[in-house]
């Protein structure tokens, strides 16, 4: 029985779907117009739960593709006259973004007398940036960071480490560039090794991946990109709701698939409409126009055809769902043509292991132009499922000849609900439409192609024995075949449930995952098995399924190991270095998380972060604080004379995020201070509180 809440979300979602949507993608020079404006070109987008801090989300947006490390004397960097934005949607009942972070960059020249970028401790073409935040879909903005530093390009060891250069190390430069905003977010902006890995040459050579007559090559190895990285406390991104714990609001999910914890993330770049060239420079004027955007990887590169790519970049996710012109590329994806022997499968031998279900359960044909599950529309078989017209069927089964409306289209446009038939086949007793093992809920039907993430799903440790770069594909395999998880249909955490397409981790092999998805892996996961399976057979792991699961492009890992700590991306390649980064081997634990010495819990210093809103305030303000470890704390409020006015919190609390209110109506306008102390009397933080008249 569907819950009242789910009915409400679906109703509101349907209203939102009528009004609009958009598409987003991994984006290395993916469209004709933006290829001529690399500084404004979105490259990739990542959003994942922090593996080191369960209370925060990490978002990475990269720009400026395919940077050669030795590309001097004018090295790649962020651009001026560009608005780089990270957008977050968390409420299907409200059209538009609930949160937007805007980054704007400005350039300084310290020594105009030299052609060197770095010389004698001075850095020319130095970049700095401001960060603004909006929580009302861009109607108002609050500046939360000013003059954030961008590390210089890694020109070479003489420029960085020698006394005639900056006389430091690049590691120190990156660490010094990490900033904390006034509202508590951690931020980094600067050049990094491009974290994306793919055999670009093979993929775009008519699908020659893995290469049939050559060694696979990471086409982005040894190249850099410009990254904006944010670590954001989960409550900052959470759909507004209140939960009471002993008088203090504690923000925690009901379970690992709590729908209130679903967010949609997309990134964009905009320029002023008018560019005027003048001798020795240029001027910009006019309204701001979006020129690039990105959400799900590879959409604009490998799904949208050439003739629509510039149009796709210009619209937002809230313009897209009403624009059915783009839907057909998901209902009948071009890539599926090359995974079908009745069409062009034989022309792309590299895709030989990838084949679409043409006769699943000897009843359903998902080949391009066929009906998929549409023949069940309106029948008792789909009654009460998400395919029921009374629920979501008008969108998931819109008509005949649109076979992938039930899997690819929602994955890119709405996310997937924890509702039949979108549950694992475990527990379904052979009926793919029956309730099964709950698996994922990143359903947010308020816009088009976003990177959707359920923030309640725990992160899989990067050194976990079951960690896999195949993300949800591997989580489904474990849930269907591993005795630890397939003996019941109960909701439980399965390793890699936090992987793509439930968000996107740096390690996720999204090219491989998306090709497997186009080949029907999602349909198989819910019980619509491949053609060589016979209904009633207790073993659904057929040769066709194994072929899809073991398919590889030949490039399965980044050319550099990722860092274990913020900002997690690897240092950029040096312009004077020698690159040997053609990595083709699978990801290993050592590449992701080198072994480290574990500090005993008693030796880890307690960390608490606190902010208050509004600030300034009139009579009431709310203090939000995040406990990164369990422990006993006290929070007291003092006036300017050092007198304690009240104690708001005292006692032991588990790690997590809390809120507590302070009513200052009895006190005059002025400055006050909230102080957090641990049980040993050590001050952890002092927060300034400004009471206005």
N, C-alpha and C positions, 0 to 999 in steps of 0.2 A: 504494500500500500504506500503510495507516494505521500510524503509529508506535506503539511501545509506550507512549510518554508520552501520546499522544493517547487511546489506549485507556484508560489509567489515569484521565486527567482525565474522560473521558466516564463511566466506571464510577462514580467518586466523585461526579460531578455528578448521575448518576441517583439515587444514594442520597440526596443532598441534596434533589433535587427531590421525592422521595417525602415528605420531612418538612416542607416549607413554602415560602412566598413572600409578596410584597406589591406594592403599587403606589405610584408617586410621580409628582409633576406640577408643572408651572407652575401657580400657585395664587393668583390674585387673587380672594379671597372665593369660593372654589370650592365650599364645602360649607356646609350650613345652620348646624351648630353652631359651626364655627370662624369663620364670618362675625361671630358675636357676641363673639369674643375676638381682635381683630386683633393684639394684641401677641404672641400665640403663633402667628400664622398664617404658615406657610412661604409665600414668594412665588415664588422661583426658585432654581435651582441650576446652577452652571457648574463645569466641570473641564476644564482644558486645559493642554497643555505650554507653559511660559513661552516666548514668542517672543524674549525678551531673554536667557534663561539656559536652555540646553538641559538643564541638570541639575536642574531643579525643575519642579514642577507647581503651578498656581494653582487654588485652589478658592474659589468665591464662593457663599455662601448668604445670600439676602435674606429679610427678614421684614417684617411690618407693611405691608400693601399700600395703594396709592392715597393716599399722604400729600399733603395740600395744603400747600404751603410756608408759607402764611400762617395755618396752623392754630393760632394762639395763643389764650390765653396758655399753655395746657398743650400743648406741642408733642409730636409723636409721638416715641417713643423705644423702646428695648428695655424689657422688663418685668422687674420683680423677681418672685421666686417662680416663675421659669420656667427650665428647663434647655434651652438651645439646643445641639444636638449635630450634629456632622458625623461620619458613620460611613464607614469604609472596609473593604471586603472584598477580600482579595487571594489567597485560597487556597480552591479548591473542595473540598478534602478536609476542611476544618474548617467546621462550621456556625457562623454568627454572624460578628460583626465582628472583624477582627484589630486594628483601630485605631479609637478613638473620641476625638474632641476635644470637651470640654464647656465651654461658656461660661456663666457666671452673672454677672448684673449687679446692682449696688446703687447707690442714688441718694442724693445728698447735697444739702443746701440750705445755701448759704453766707450768704444774707441773707434771712431770713423776713419782713422788714419791708416788702417791696415786691412788687407784682404783676408787675413786669417780670422776664423770665427772665434778662436780662443788664443789669447797671447798675454803673458805677464799678469796672470791673475784676473784678467778682464774677459768678459764673455759678450761678444757682439751677437746681435739677433737674439737677445735674451727675451724669453717669453714669460709673461705673468698672466694671471687670470682671476676673474671674479666669478663667484657662484651666487645665483639668486634662486629662490625657492617660491613656488606658488602652490597653494592648497585650494585654489578655487578656479581651476582650469584656465589659468593665465590672466584672470581679471586683475589681480594684484600680485605684487612681488616683494619679497623680503630678501635683502642682501645678507647672506650668511657667511661669506668669506671674501676677503679682498686681498689682491696682490699675492695670490698663491703662486709659488715658484714652479717653473717647469725645468726639469734637469736639461742640460745641454745634450745635443747629440753626442753619441760616443764616437768622437772623431778619431781617436787613437790614444795610445798610452802617453805619448809626449804631451798631447793637449790636456789630458786629464790628470796624469800622475806626476809629471816632472815639475821641477821648480819654475820652469819657464812657461808652464801651463797653469792649471788650477791647483796643483800640488795636493791632490787628494785621491780618493778612489771612486770608481763609479758607484760602487755599492753605497758609499756614504752619501753621494749626491742623491741617489734614489731615496734613501731613508730620510734625508733632510727635507725632501720635497713632500713628504707625507704631512698632511694638515688635518686638523679637527675644526669643523665649522662651529659657528656660534650655537647652532642647534644640536650639535652632537654627532653629526655624520663624519666619518673618516674619508679623506679624499686624496687621490693622487692623479696627476695629469702629466704625461710625458712620453718619450719614446720608449718602446719595448720591442722585444722579439715578437713577431706576429704569432699569436698562439694557434692560429688555424693551420691545419695540415690537410693536404689533398694533392692528388696528382692532377694538377690543373691541365697540363699538356695532354695527358691521356683522356681525361673526361671530355674535354672539348674537341678531341680528335675523334668525333663520332662515337663516343662512348668506349674508347679503348682503355678500360680500367677494370681489372688489372691488364696491363699491357700484354698483348699476345706474343710479341716478338722482341721485347726489350725489358729492361729492369724498371719497375715502378720508381718514380721520382717525385719527391715532395716539391711541388712547383713553388711553394712559398718558403722553403728552407732558406736560411741565411738572409732573410728580408725582415725589415722592421715595420712597425706601424705606430701610430700615435694613439695612446689609450687614455681614456677617462675611467677611473676606477673609484667606486664608492662602496663603503661598508655602512649599511644603514640598519639601525635597530628595527626589529620586526614590528613593534608597536607603531613606529612612524609610518609604516606601509599598510597597516591593518585597516580593514573596513571598520568604521566607527561602531563600537558596541561596548557595553559596560558589564563587567562580571565582578561580583563582590566577594572578597575574602577577608573576613574579620574586620570589616570596615574599610579595608584598603583594597582598591581595585587592582586585581591581578589579571593581566592579560595572558591567557593561556588557551590553547585549542581544546575543543571537546574530545577530539580524537585526531589521528594522523591524517585524516582526509577532511578536516573541518572546512566547509565551504566559505566561511567568513575569512579564511586565510589565503584565498586565491587572489593572485594579482596578475595583471597583464602588463608587460613591459615592452616599450618600443622606443627607438631612438631616432633622432632626425637632425638635419642641418638646414638652416635657412639663410638666405642672403637678401639684401635690399634689392628691389626690383630693377633699379637703374644703376648701371656702371658707366661712368664717364672717364675716358682716357684723356690725360693731359700730359704735356711734356714732363717726363721724369716722375710720373705718378698716376694715380687714379682717384676718383671720388665715387662715393656710393650715396644713393638717395632713394626715396620712395618707400612703399610698403614692404614688409618682410614677406618673402616667398619661400615656401619649402621646396628644396631642390633635391633632397635625398632622405631616405628613411630606411628603417631596418627593424625586423622583429625575428620571425622564424628564419633560420639559415637556409640559403640557396633558393628562396622563393623567386626572387626577381632574376637570379642567374639561371636557374634550371627548370622553372615552371612557366613563368610568364614569357611569351614569345617576343621577339625583337621589336615588333611593331607597337607593343604596348608597354615597354619597359619605362620610357620617359613618363608616360601617363601614370604608371604605378608609383613612381617616385614622388609625384606631385600631390597625391591625395593622402588622406590620413586613414587610420583604421576605422574611423567613424563615418567615412564616406563610402566604405567598400561593400558592405553587405547589401545595400540597396542597389549597388551597381552589378547586376547579374551578368554584365558583359565579361567579368573576370571569372565568374564561377565555373564556366565550362572548362577552364584549364585544370580544375581540380576534379570535376566530375569525370572527365576523360583525359587524364594527363598524357602528354606526349611521350614521356619516358615509358609508359606502359606499353606503347606500341612495340618497343624493342624487347619486351619480355613476353611476347605472345607469338608462338610459332605460326599461327594463322595470319599474322600480319607481318611485322618486320623483324621478328626475333632472330631469324637466321642471319640477318645482316649485321648483327652486333654480337659476335661470338663471346666477347668478354662478359656479357650479361647472361651467358648460358645457364648459370645456376638459378637465375631469377626468373620465375614464371608465375603468371597471374592464375588465380583459380578460375577456370573456365567451366568447371563442373563440380563445384564444392558440394559435398554430401549428395552427389548425383542429382542436384536440383538447381543450383544457383550459378549464374555465369556473370563474372565481374570483368570480363574483357571489354575494351572500349566499345561504346555503342550499344552494349547489352543492358539488361534490366537490373542486374544485381538482385536486391531483395524487394524490388518494387512490386513484384507479383504478390507479395504478402500484404500490400497496403490495404487497410480497412478490414483485415481478417481477424479472427479470434486469436491467431498465432501472435500478433503484435499488440493485442489489447493489453494495456497496463504497462507496456514498455516505452522506452523513449521514442520508438518508431510509431507509436499511436498518434494519430492526428490531434487527439485531445491533449497531447503532451508536447511532443517536438517533431512529430511525423511530417508536418507540412514543410519542414525544412530538410529533414533527413531523407525523406522519400518524396521529393518534389515532382517527379515524373518519370516516365519510361526513358530508357536510353542514357541514364545518368548513374552508372553503376557505383562510382566511388563517392556518392553523396553520403554514404553511411560511415566512411572511415577517413579518407583524406580530407574531404571538405570540412568536417567538424574539427579535425586536428589542427587545421590552420585558421579556422574562423571563429570557433566558439570554445575550444577546449573540450574535454571529455568528462561527462558526469559519472559519478559513482551510482549507476542506475542501469538495470537491464536494458539492452544486452551488453553494455560496456563493462563487463566484469569477466575475469578469467574463466576459462572453460572448466576449471576445477570446481566440482560440485554441481555441474549442470546436467549430469547424467545423459549427455549426448544431445541435449537440446540447446543450441546456441542462443536462443532467445530467453532462456530461463535465467533466474538469478544465479550468480556464481560467486566466486571468491572476489570480494572487493579489491580493487587494484589501484585505481587512480581517480582523483577528482580535481581537475584543474579547469572546471567548467565556468566560464565567464562570458556569457553571450552578449557582450556590449561592445561591438566593434569587430574588426576583421582580424587580419593576420598579426597577432602579437605573440611574444614569447610568454606563455602562461605558466605560472608556478604556484603550486600549493606549498606555502611556507611552513605548514604544520608537519610535513614529511621530514623525518630526521635525515641528516646528512649521512652518507656512507663514508666511513673513514677511508682515506686514500690508501692506507696500508691494510685495509680489511682483506682477508683472503678471498672474499667474493667480489671485491671491487672490479668493475668492468667498464671499459669505455663504450660498451654497447647500451648503456643506460637502461631505459624501460624495456628494450628488447630482451636483455639479459635477466631483468627482474621477472618478466613474463615466463622465460624459460625455467627459472627457479620455481616460480609459483605453480607451474604445470608439471614439472618433472622431479623436483627435489623432495624427498620424503620429509624434510624439515618443514615444508610449506604446503605440500599438495595433499596432505591427509585430512584437511578440513577446509571448509569454505568460510572460515572465520576471518574477520579483518585482522591483519597483522602486518608488521613491517617486514618487507623483503628487501634485501640489499639492492641498491641501485634504483629504488623507487623515486629517488631524488634526481635521477638522470634524465637526459633529453628523451622525449619532448616535454617532460615535466620540468620546465626551466631548461637550463643548459649549463653544464659544467665545462671547465676548460678542457678536461681530458676527453670529453665525449666525441666519438667518431661520427659526427653528424652526417657526413656524406654517405657512409655505409648504412647508418640507421635509416636515412630517408630513402635510399634505394631499396632497402629491405621492406620498408613500409609501402612503397609504390608496388612492390611485388606481393603485397597481400599479407605481410606478417601480422598486422593488427587484426585482420579478419580471422587468421588462424588462431590467434591468442584467445579470441572469444568463442572458438569452437567451429568456425567455418573453415574446415581443414582443406588441404590441397587435394587435387583431383585423384591422386593415387591412394587416398584413404577411402575405405568402405564403411558406411554407417554401421555402427554396432561393434566395430573392431575395438578392443580395449586399449590398443596402442596407437595413438594418433601421430607418433613420431615416424613419419614416412620418409622415404628418400627425398621427395620434393621439399619437405619441410627442412630436412637436414641440409639440403643444397642451399636454401635461402639463409639459414642460420650461420652456415660456415662461409658464405660469400665474403670476399674481401676485395677492396680496391688495390691492395698491395701497400698502401701507406696508412698506418694505423696509429701513429704517435707524432707528437710535435718534435721538431728538430732540437729543442732544448728542454731539459726538465723544468717543470714549474717550481716556483718558490713555495716554501711551506707557510709563509706568512704574508700578510698584506704588503704590497698589492698583488701578490701571487704570480704575476707574470714574470717571465725571465728577462734578465737585462738585455738591452738591445745589442745586436752585433756591432762590433767595432769596425770603423772604416779601414783600419790598418791590419785587420785580422785575416786569418785564413779560415774559411768556413768548410767544414766537412759534414754538414748537417743533412745529408740525404738519408734521413731515417726511414726505413721501411719495415722495421721489426715491430711486433706488438708492444703495447704499453706494458711496462713492468712496474712492480711496486717501488723499486729503487728509483726509477725515473720520476715517479710522481712525488714520493715522499721519502727522501733519504732517512735512514734510521737516525734517531736522535735520542739523547739521554732523557729519560723521564724524570722530572722533578717531583719528589714526593709531595702529596697534596698539602701537607702541613707547612711546606716551605714556599708555596706559591702565595705571593702577597695578594690580599684581597683587592679586587678592582670593582669599583662602583662608579657609574656615570649618572649624572643628574642634570636635568634641565627643568625649567618651569615655563608654563604658558597660561594666559598671556603674560608678557613681560615687556613693557610696563603693564600694570593692572590697576583697577580702581579699588575694589574691595576683596575680590577672591582671585586666587591663582592656584594652579594645579602643579605639583611637583611630580615629575616622572623620573624614576630612577631604575637603573638596570644593575642587577646583581649578577656578576659573572661567576661567582662561586657562592656556595652556601656559607652562611655565617651570621653572627650577631652584630647588629648595627644600631645606632641611634641617630635620629635627625632632629635637630633643634633649630629654632629660629631666634636670632639675636637682632638687637637694634644697633645703631652706630656707636652707642656708648658701651657696647659689649655686654649688655644685660640680656639674659635669656628670657624670651617672652613666652615660649611654649615649646613643648616637646611633641612632635608629630608621630614619631615612630620609635619604638624601643623593643628589641628582642631578636630572636633567631628567625632568619628567613632563608628559604631555599633560593637557588639561582633562578632568575627570571626577571620580568619587568613589572613594576608596580606603579601605582599612582596614589597620591594622597593630597587632599585639599587643605589650603590654609585660608581662613577668613580673617582678613586684616582690617575689617570695618571699624574696629575699636581703636585703631592706631592712625596717627597723622601721616600725610604724604611724606615720602622720603625714601632713604636707602635702608634695606634690611638684608640679613644674610642667613641662608640656610646652611647648616654644617652637618656633614655626615662623619661619624666616628665609628671605628670598630671597637670590639670589646676590650682591647688593650689601651683605649684612649687615644689612638693615633687618628689624626685627621685625614680622611680620604678625599674630601672635596668640600669647597665652599662655593655656594652659588649666590650671586648677587640678585636681590629681589627689589624691583623698583615700583613703589606705590605712587601712582599719580593722583592729582586732586580730582 
